[in-house]
Amino acid sequence: MAKIAWAVISSGTFNNPNNQMVIDNPLPLIKLDNFPNNFSFSLAFSIIELNESREYKLKIVIGNDSGDELLSGDLNINHEFDKTNINDVFVSDINVSNLKFPKPGLHHVELTLDDSKDQFRIYFLVRKVGDTNVS
């Protein structure tokens, strides 16, 4: 059964000369000058144990600790296998452009594969530049 293996938000991603994804500057903390404010970032993720005979739907939700949903969308994944090197691992990224953050606080990215009850969640903080509050 397919599973989400990992996810990370970062400043961006690129492929190195060996065609391997490189994650540039992971972002556990985003600092913004004021609120509300827009910010662009990359969401990289991996899905393992894929079945080549089917398509998958990945639901992506970005929200905050107040229960606000800042972004929600579905991504259809149709992974083509390399017949010479069986690979049931899918690694990809999406660019999230100008996402509006209405206020600082704890935020999350939630990934759900095929309407599963299992949700994969990562967390990150959004703070105002100069804010030294660590609570």
GUZAGU-655240 format. One record per atom (N, C-alpha, C): residue in one letter; x negated, y negated, z negated; atom name; residue number from 1. Coordinates in Angstrom, 3 decimals. Example, Ala and Ser with C-alpha at 12.3 -4.5 7.8 and 13.67 -1.06 7.14 Angstrom:
(A,(-13.190,5.690,-7.800),N,1)
(A,(-12.300,4.500,-7.800),CA,1)
(A,(-13.200,3.300,-7.800),C,1)
(S,(-12.850,2.250,-7.080),N,2)
(S,(-13.670,1.060,-7.140),CA,2)
(S,(-12.900,-0.030,-7.870),C,2)
This chain:
(M,(-0.831,1.172,0.000),N,1)
(M,(0.000,0.000,0.000),CA,1)
(M,(-0.884,-1.247,0.000),C,1)
(A,(-0.580,-2.187,0.859),N,2)
(A,(-1.379,-3.403,0.986),CA,2)
(A,(-1.298,-4.238,-0.290),C,2)
(K,(-2.438,-4.871,-0.626),N,3)
(K,(-2.531,-5.691,-1.828),CA,3)
(K,(-3.360,-6.931,-1.538),C,3)
(I,(-3.049,-8.009,-2.227),N,4)
(I,(-3.870,-9.208,-2.147),CA,4)
(I,(-5.069,-8.981,-3.058),C,4)
(A,(-6.269,-9.079,-2.507),N,5)
(A,(-7.483,-8.779,-3.270),CA,5)
(A,(-8.009,-10.010,-4.006),C,5)
(W,(-7.985,-11.167,-3.345),N,6)
(W,(-8.491,-12.382,-3.964),CA,6)
(W,(-7.972,-13.599,-3.211),C,6)
(A,(-8.074,-14.751,-3.853),N,7)
(A,(-7.729,-16.033,-3.227),CA,7)
(A,(-8.538,-17.117,-3.923),C,7)
(V,(-8.867,-18.167,-3.184),N,8)
(V,(-9.612,-19.296,-3.754),CA,8)
(V,(-9.287,-20.549,-2.945),C,8)
(I,(-9.172,-21.680,-3.641),N,9)
(I,(-9.066,-22.941,-2.919),CA,9)
(I,(-10.442,-23.591,-2.925),C,9)
(S,(-10.738,-24.307,-1.840),N,10)
(S,(-12.068,-24.897,-1.690),CA,10)
(S,(-11.994,-26.118,-0.786),C,10)
(S,(-13.148,-26.790,-0.673),N,11)
(S,(-13.244,-27.933,0.243),CA,11)
(S,(-13.101,-27.498,1.692),C,11)
(G,(-13.446,-26.259,1.983),N,12)
(G,(-13.334,-25.741,3.344),CA,12)
(G,(-14.035,-24.408,3.473),C,12)
(T,(-13.887,-23.809,4.637),N,13)
(T,(-14.570,-22.556,4.947),CA,13)
(T,(-15.158,-22.656,6.339),C,13)
(F,(-16.155,-21.828,6.600),N,14)
(F,(-16.723,-21.727,7.944),CA,14)
(F,(-17.324,-20.346,8.098),C,14)
(N,(-17.571,-19.948,9.318),N,15)
(N,(-18.215,-18.658,9.584),CA,15)
(N,(-19.705,-18.871,9.793),C,15)
(N,(-20.520,-18.032,9.137),N,16)
(N,(-21.962,-18.113,9.323),CA,16)
(N,(-22.342,-17.422,10.640),C,16)
(P,(-23.630,-17.402,11.005),N,17)
(P,(-24.027,-16.778,12.279),CA,17)
(P,(-23.667,-15.297,12.395),C,17)
(N,(-23.457,-14.603,11.265),N,18)
(N,(-23.054,-13.196,11.283),CA,18)
(N,(-21.535,-13.034,11.287),C,18)
(N,(-20.822,-14.120,11.530),N,19)
(N,(-19.361,-14.140,11.579),CA,19)
(N,(-18.721,-13.742,10.240),C,19)
(Q,(-19.383,-14.099,9.136),N,20)
(Q,(-18.855,-13.861,7.803),CA,20)
(Q,(-18.356,-15.189,7.233),C,20)
(M,(-17.215,-15.151,6.537),N,21)
(M,(-16.663,-16.372,5.977),CA,21)
(M,(-17.526,-16.875,4.822),C,21)
(V,(-17.790,-18.175,4.848),N,22)
(V,(-18.500,-18.847,3.766),CA,22)
(V,(-17.521,-19.853,3.159),C,22)
(I,(-17.361,-19.787,1.843),N,23)
(I,(-16.458,-20.693,1.139),CA,23)
(I,(-17.285,-21.854,0.597),C,23)
(D,(-16.942,-23.068,1.030),N,24)
(D,(-17.675,-24.272,0.670),CA,24)
(D,(-16.995,-24.963,-0.511),C,24)
(N,(-17.674,-25.056,-1.626),N,25)
(N,(-17.237,-25.802,-2.790),CA,25)
(N,(-15.870,-25.366,-3.329),C,25)
(P,(-15.798,-24.230,-4.022),N,26)
(P,(-14.537,-23.839,-4.667),CA,26)
(P,(-14.032,-24.957,-5.588),C,26)
(L,(-12.713,-25.085,-5.687),N,27)
(L,(-12.109,-26.218,-6.401),CA,27)
(L,(-11.244,-25.789,-7.592),C,27)
(P,(-11.853,-25.512,-8.742),N,28)
(P,(-11.021,-25.268,-9.927),CA,28)
(P,(-10.456,-26.579,-10.481),C,28)
(L,(-11.038,-27.710,-10.055),N,29)
(L,(-10.625,-29.024,-10.513),CA,29)
(L,(-10.609,-29.983,-9.327),C,29)
(I,(-9.481,-30.661,-9.139),N,30)
(I,(-9.353,-31.700,-8.114),CA,30)
(I,(-9.181,-33.023,-8.839),C,30)
(K,(-10.027,-34.010,-8.508),N,31)
(K,(-9.950,-35.334,-9.128),CA,31)
(K,(-9.419,-36.326,-8.094),C,31)
(L,(-8.372,-37.056,-8.489),N,32)
(L,(-7.741,-38.034,-7.606),CA,32)
(L,(-7.764,-39.416,-8.259),C,32)
(D,(-7.819,-40.462,-7.428),N,33)
(D,(-7.901,-41.835,-7.934),CA,33)
(D,(-6.632,-42.284,-8.637),C,33)
(N,(-5.467,-41.855,-8.132),N,34)
(N,(-4.188,-42.250,-8.725),CA,34)
(N,(-3.122,-41.241,-8.331),C,34)
(F,(-1.937,-41.432,-8.899),N,35)
(F,(-0.817,-40.519,-8.632),CA,35)
(F,(0.425,-41.326,-8.306),C,35)
(P,(1.255,-40.862,-7.401),N,36)
(P,(1.034,-39.677,-6.567),CA,36)
(P,(-0.092,-39.916,-5.574),C,36)
(N,(-0.676,-38.822,-5.080),N,37)
(N,(-1.771,-38.913,-4.122),CA,37)
(N,(-1.823,-37.642,-3.287),C,37)
(N,(-2.325,-37.759,-2.073),N,38)
(N,(-2.461,-36.616,-1.169),CA,38)
(N,(-3.884,-36.090,-1.208),C,38)
(F,(-4.008,-34.763,-0.977),N,39)
(F,(-5.326,-34.137,-0.957),CA,39)
(F,(-5.280,-32.952,0.003),C,39)
(S,(-6.345,-32.764,0.765),N,40)
(S,(-6.445,-31.646,1.714),CA,40)
(S,(-7.490,-30.649,1.216),C,40)
(F,(-7.198,-29.364,1.403),N,41)
(F,(-8.120,-28.315,0.977),CA,41)
(F,(-7.860,-27.058,1.797),C,41)
(S,(-8.699,-26.065,1.600),N,42)
(S,(-8.570,-24.783,2.282),CA,42)
(S,(-8.167,-23.717,1.264),C,42)
(L,(-7.309,-22.801,1.683),N,43)
(L,(-6.930,-21.648,0.866),CA,43)
(L,(-7.430,-20.404,1.593),C,43)
(A,(-8.419,-19.755,1.013),N,44)
(A,(-8.956,-18.513,1.592),CA,44)
(A,(-8.417,-17.344,0.780),C,44)
(F,(-8.186,-16.213,1.466),N,45)
(F,(-7.619,-15.050,0.791),CA,45)
(F,(-7.988,-13.783,1.534),C,45)
(S,(-7.771,-12.645,0.860),N,46)
(S,(-8.019,-11.355,1.475),CA,46)
(S,(-6.904,-10.392,1.096),C,46)
(I,(-6.546,-9.541,2.049),N,47)
(I,(-5.566,-8.484,1.829),CA,47)
(I,(-6.256,-7.171,2.168),C,47)
(I,(-6.081,-6.170,1.303),N,48)
(I,(-6.735,-4.870,1.503),CA,48)
(I,(-5.694,-3.777,1.697),C,48)
(E,(-6.149,-2.642,2.190),N,49)
(E,(-5.335,-1.449,2.424),CA,49)
(E,(-4.188,-1.712,3.395),C,49)
(L,(-4.512,-2.427,4.468),N,50)
(L,(-3.517,-2.707,5.508),CA,50)
(L,(-3.231,-1.470,6.342),C,50)
(N,(-2.022,-1.399,6.842),N,51)
(N,(-1.610,-0.347,7.760),CA,51)
(N,(-1.552,-0.965,9.153),C,51)
(E,(-2.281,-0.399,10.108),N,52)
(E,(-2.377,-1.022,11.424),CA,52)
(E,(-1.076,-0.977,12.221),C,52)
(S,(-0.133,-0.166,11.811),N,53)
(S,(1.085,-0.013,12.603),CA,53)
(S,(2.198,-0.984,12.194),C,53)
(R,(1.885,-1.944,11.345),N,54)
(R,(2.953,-2.848,10.934),CA,54)
(R,(2.482,-4.275,10.734),C,54)
(E,(3.445,-5.165,10.697),N,55)
(E,(3.194,-6.574,10.447),CA,55)
(E,(3.554,-6.873,8.993),C,55)
(Y,(2.842,-7.827,8.397),N,56)
(Y,(3.070,-8.208,7.014),CA,56)
(Y,(3.509,-9.667,6.949),C,56)
(K,(4.260,-10.007,5.903),N,57)
(K,(4.655,-11.390,5.658),CA,57)
(K,(4.049,-11.815,4.329),C,57)
(L,(3.278,-12.899,4.368),N,58)
(L,(2.667,-13.450,3.171),CA,58)
(L,(3.388,-14.748,2.819),C,58)
(K,(3.996,-14.790,1.641),N,59)
(K,(4.653,-16.002,1.160),CA,59)
(K,(3.657,-16.764,0.302),C,59)
(I,(3.526,-18.061,0.585),N,60)
(I,(2.599,-18.920,-0.128),CA,60)
(I,(3.397,-20.025,-0.811),C,60)
(V,(3.206,-20.176,-2.113),N,61)
(V,(3.859,-21.237,-2.876),CA,61)
(V,(2.797,-21.953,-3.700),C,61)
(I,(2.799,-23.286,-3.628),N,62)
(I,(1.922,-24.095,-4.466),CA,62)
(I,(2.831,-24.921,-5.369),C,62)
(G,(2.567,-24.848,-6.670),N,63)
(G,(3.418,-25.552,-7.619),CA,63)
(G,(2.626,-26.084,-8.792),C,63)
(N,(3.364,-26.704,-9.730),N,64)
(N,(2.711,-27.229,-10.923),CA,64)
(N,(3.351,-26.668,-12.184),C,64)
(D,(2.792,-27.036,-13.334),N,65)
(D,(3.266,-26.476,-14.598),CA,65)
(D,(4.631,-27.000,-15.025),C,65)
(S,(5.166,-28.001,-14.316),N,66)
(S,(6.510,-28.516,-14.593),CA,66)
(S,(7.575,-27.771,-13.808),C,66)
(G,(7.151,-26.809,-12.988),N,67)
(G,(8.103,-26.047,-12.183),CA,67)
(G,(8.386,-26.652,-10.823),C,67)
(D,(7.679,-27.729,-10.461),N,68)
(D,(7.861,-28.342,-9.138),CA,68)
(D,(7.171,-27.507,-8.073),C,68)
(E,(7.862,-27.280,-6.964),N,69)
(E,(7.289,-26.570,-5.823),CA,69)
(E,(6.786,-27.618,-4.842),C,69)
(L,(5.457,-27.684,-4.658),N,70)
(L,(4.856,-28.683,-3.791),CA,70)
(L,(4.759,-28.216,-2.339),C,70)
(L,(4.677,-26.912,-2.141),N,71)
(L,(4.569,-26.338,-0.796),CA,71)
(L,(5.068,-24.904,-0.846),C,71)
(S,(5.802,-24.511,0.188),N,72)
(S,(6.260,-23.130,0.299),CA,72)
(S,(6.332,-22.772,1.772),C,72)
(G,(5.836,-21.598,2.109),N,73)
(G,(5.883,-21.172,3.495),CA,73)
(G,(5.520,-19.704,3.640),C,73)
(D,(5.849,-19.167,4.801),N,74)
(D,(5.555,-17.773,5.119),CA,74)
(D,(4.534,-17.707,6.242),C,74)
(L,(3.676,-16.714,6.173),N,75)
(L,(2.663,-16.469,7.191),CA,75)
(L,(2.793,-15.025,7.636),C,75)
(N,(3.026,-14.801,8.931),N,76)
(N,(3.094,-13.436,9.471),CA,76)
(N,(1.690,-12.971,9.808),C,76)
(I,(1.357,-11.765,9.350),N,77)
(I,(0.021,-11.209,9.565),CA,77)
(I,(0.149,-9.923,10.365),C,77)
(N,(-0.443,-9.930,11.537),N,78)
(N,(-0.493,-8.752,12.396),CA,78)
(N,(-1.965,-8.469,12.648),C,78)
(H,(-2.549,-7.663,11.784),N,79)
(H,(-3.989,-7.381,11.802),CA,79)
(H,(-4.308,-6.348,12.872),C,79)
(E,(-5.205,-6.703,13.796),N,80)
(E,(-5.629,-5.750,14.833),CA,80)
(E,(-6.899,-5.056,14.357),C,80)
(F,(-6.875,-3.756,14.396),N,81)
(F,(-8.017,-2.960,13.938),CA,81)
(F,(-9.027,-2.794,15.065),C,81)
(D,(-10.282,-2.797,14.678),N,82)
(D,(-11.380,-2.493,15.590),CA,82)
(D,(-11.522,-0.972,15.594),C,82)
(K,(-11.193,-0.333,16.704),N,83)
(K,(-11.161,1.143,16.767),CA,83)
(K,(-12.533,1.783,16.522),C,83)
(T,(-13.622,1.034,16.755),N,84)
(T,(-14.950,1.603,16.536),CA,84)
(T,(-15.387,1.491,15.076),C,84)
(N,(-14.713,0.655,14.320),N,85)
(N,(-15.083,0.453,12.922),CA,85)
(N,(-13.803,0.216,12.132),C,85)
(I,(-13.153,1.283,11.705),N,86)
(I,(-11.870,1.167,11.009),CA,86)
(I,(-12.025,0.227,9.822),C,86)
(N,(-11.190,-0.784,9.780),N,87)
(N,(-11.284,-1.815,8.765),CA,87)
(N,(-9.885,-2.177,8.307),C,87)
(D,(-9.537,-1.787,7.090),N,88)
(D,(-8.208,-2.092,6.580),CA,88)
(D,(-8.236,-3.298,5.641),C,88)
(V,(-9.164,-4.224,5.922),N,89)
(V,(-9.318,-5.440,5.133),CA,89)
(V,(-9.103,-6.643,6.033),C,89)
(F,(-8.295,-7.586,5.554),N,90)
(F,(-8.004,-8.810,6.293),CA,90)
(F,(-8.473,-9.991,5.453),C,90)
(V,(-9.335,-10.845,6.029),N,91)
(V,(-9.829,-12.043,5.353),CA,91)
(V,(-9.497,-13.232,6.233),C,91)
(S,(-8.896,-14.255,5.634),N,92)
(S,(-8.513,-15.420,6.423),CA,92)
(S,(-8.433,-16.652,5.532),C,92)
(D,(-8.133,-17.768,6.151),N,93)
(D,(-7.917,-18.997,5.405),CA,93)
(D,(-6.909,-19.862,6.137),C,93)
(I,(-6.302,-20.756,5.388),N,94)
(I,(-5.414,-21.757,5.980),CA,94)
(I,(-5.834,-23.119,5.447),C,94)
(N,(-5.648,-24.135,6.254),N,95)
(N,(-5.921,-25.496,5.821),CA,95)
(N,(-4.625,-26.123,5.333),C,95)
(V,(-4.661,-26.653,4.144),N,96)
(V,(-3.524,-27.358,3.577),CA,96)
(V,(-3.870,-28.845,3.668),C,96)
(S,(-3.149,-29.561,4.531),N,97)
(S,(-3.481,-30.961,4.806),CA,97)
(S,(-2.520,-31.914,4.102),C,97)
(N,(-3.099,-32.874,3.420),N,98)
(N,(-2.356,-33.965,2.792),CA,98)
(N,(-1.225,-33.494,1.884),C,98)
(L,(-1.517,-32.514,1.048),N,99)
(L,(-0.522,-32.065,0.073),CA,99)
(L,(-0.367,-33.152,-0.987),C,99)
(K,(0.872,-33.546,-1.257),N,100)
(K,(1.138,-34.615,-2.217),CA,100)
(K,(1.209,-34.052,-3.643),C,100)
(F,(0.327,-34.573,-4.491),N,101)
(F,(0.330,-34.234,-5.911),CA,101)
(F,(0.994,-35.392,-6.652),C,101)
(P,(2.202,-35.170,-7.196),N,102)
(P,(2.920,-36.262,-7.841),CA,102)
(P,(2.328,-36.684,-9.184),C,102)
(K,(1.651,-35.753,-9.860),N,103)
(K,(1.103,-36.070,-11.185),CA,103)
(K,(-0.020,-35.100,-11.507),C,103)
(P,(-0.851,-35.467,-12.487),N,104)
(P,(-1.927,-34.554,-12.893),CA,104)
(P,(-1.365,-33.371,-13.673),C,104)
(G,(-2.205,-32.353,-13.848),N,105)
(G,(-1.824,-31.202,-14.660),CA,105)
(G,(-2.287,-29.893,-14.072),C,105)
(L,(-1.800,-28.819,-14.672),N,106)
(L,(-2.116,-27.468,-14.225),CA,106)
(L,(-1.271,-27.130,-12.997),C,106)
(H,(-1.908,-26.611,-11.975),N,107)
(H,(-1.236,-26.228,-10.735),CA,107)
(H,(-1.577,-24.771,-10.414),C,107)
(H,(-0.820,-24.188,-9.508),N,108)
(H,(-1.075,-22.797,-9.123),CA,108)
(H,(-0.782,-22.579,-7.644),C,108)
(V,(-1.415,-21.543,-7.127),N,109)
(V,(-1.100,-20.995,-5.806),CA,109)
(V,(-0.595,-19.593,-6.073),C,109)
(E,(0.577,-19.289,-5.536),N,110)
(E,(1.175,-17.969,-5.720),CA,110)
(E,(1.328,-17.309,-4.353),C,110)
(L,(0.798,-16.106,-4.223),N,111)
(L,(0.867,-15.338,-2.983),CA,111)
(L,(1.683,-14.080,-3.233),C,111)
(T,(2.637,-13.826,-2.352),N,112)
(T,(3.473,-12.630,-2.452),CA,112)
(T,(3.478,-11.949,-1.098),C,112)
(L,(3.213,-10.666,-1.080),N,113)
(L,(3.152,-9.899,0.159),CA,113)
(L,(4.444,-9.108,0.354),C,113)
(D,(5.144,-9.358,1.453),N,114)
(D,(6.357,-8.614,1.830),CA,114)
(D,(7.423,-8.585,0.737),C,114)
(D,(7.722,-9.706,0.148),N,115)
(D,(8.771,-9.811,-0.874),CA,115)
(D,(8.559,-8.854,-2.046),C,115)
(S,(7.320,-8.511,-2.311),N,116)
(S,(6.986,-7.630,-3.436),CA,116)
(S,(7.308,-8.335,-4.746),C,116)
(K,(7.501,-7.569,-5.780),N,117)
(K,(7.668,-8.151,-7.105),CA,117)
(K,(6.317,-8.531,-7.694),C,117)
(D,(5.238,-8.007,-7.115),N,118)
(D,(3.889,-8.334,-7.569),CA,118)
(D,(3.461,-9.642,-6.931),C,118)
(Q,(3.186,-10.631,-7.765),N,119)
(Q,(2.734,-11.926,-7.278),CA,119)
(Q,(1.294,-12.138,-7.719),C,119)
(F,(0.487,-12.637,-6.794),N,120)
(F,(-0.918,-12.920,-7.081),CA,120)
(F,(-1.007,-14.425,-7.315),C,120)
(R,(-1.525,-14.835,-8.464),N,121)
(R,(-1.527,-16.254,-8.802),CA,121)
(R,(-2.913,-16.704,-9.220),C,121)
(I,(-3.328,-17.862,-8.699),N,122)
(I,(-4.556,-18.516,-9.141),CA,122)
(I,(-4.184,-19.903,-9.642),C,122)
(Y,(-5.003,-20.438,-10.525),N,123)
(Y,(-4.722,-21.732,-11.148),CA,123)
(Y,(-5.840,-22.726,-10.860),C,123)
(F,(-5.465,-24.014,-10.850),N,124)
(F,(-6.440,-25.086,-10.733),CA,124)
(F,(-5.877,-26.325,-11.411),C,124)
(L,(-6.776,-27.216,-11.818),N,125)
(L,(-6.378,-28.454,-12.482),CA,125)
(L,(-6.439,-29.619,-11.517),C,125)
(V,(-5.536,-30.573,-11.698),N,126)
(V,(-5.564,-31.838,-10.965),CA,126)
(V,(-5.603,-32.933,-12.030),C,126)
(R,(-6.624,-33.779,-11.965),N,127)
(R,(-6.799,-34.851,-12.951),CA,127)
(R,(-7.114,-36.163,-12.257),C,127)
(K,(-6.917,-37.233,-12.996),N,128)
(K,(-7.281,-38.564,-12.520),CA,128)
(K,(-8.781,-38.747,-12.707),C,128)
(V,(-9.418,-39.379,-11.732),N,129)
(V,(-10.852,-39.677,-11.841),CA,129)
(V,(-11.091,-40.441,-13.133),C,129)
(G,(-12.077,-40.021,-13.891),N,130)
(G,(-12.413,-40.678,-15.144),CA,130)
(G,(-11.697,-40.118,-16.354),C,130)
(D,(-10.702,-39.264,-16.141),N,131)
(D,(-9.973,-38.642,-17.251),CA,131)
(D,(-10.877,-37.605,-17.910),C,131)
(T,(-11.140,-37.782,-19.186),N,132)
(T,(-11.998,-36.834,-19.902),CA,132)
(T,(-11.191,-35.916,-20.806),C,132)
(N,(-9.870,-35.957,-20.700),N,133)
(N,(-9.002,-35.091,-21.490),CA,133)
(N,(-9.244,-33.646,-21.085),C,133)
(V,(-9.570,-32.805,-22.036),N,134)
(V,(-9.822,-31.389,-21.731),CA,134)
(V,(-8.726,-30.482,-22.240),C,134)
(S,(-7.631,-31.039,-22.719),N,135)
(S,(-6.541,-30.182,-23.202),CA,135)
(S,(-5.540,-29.887,-22.112),C,135)
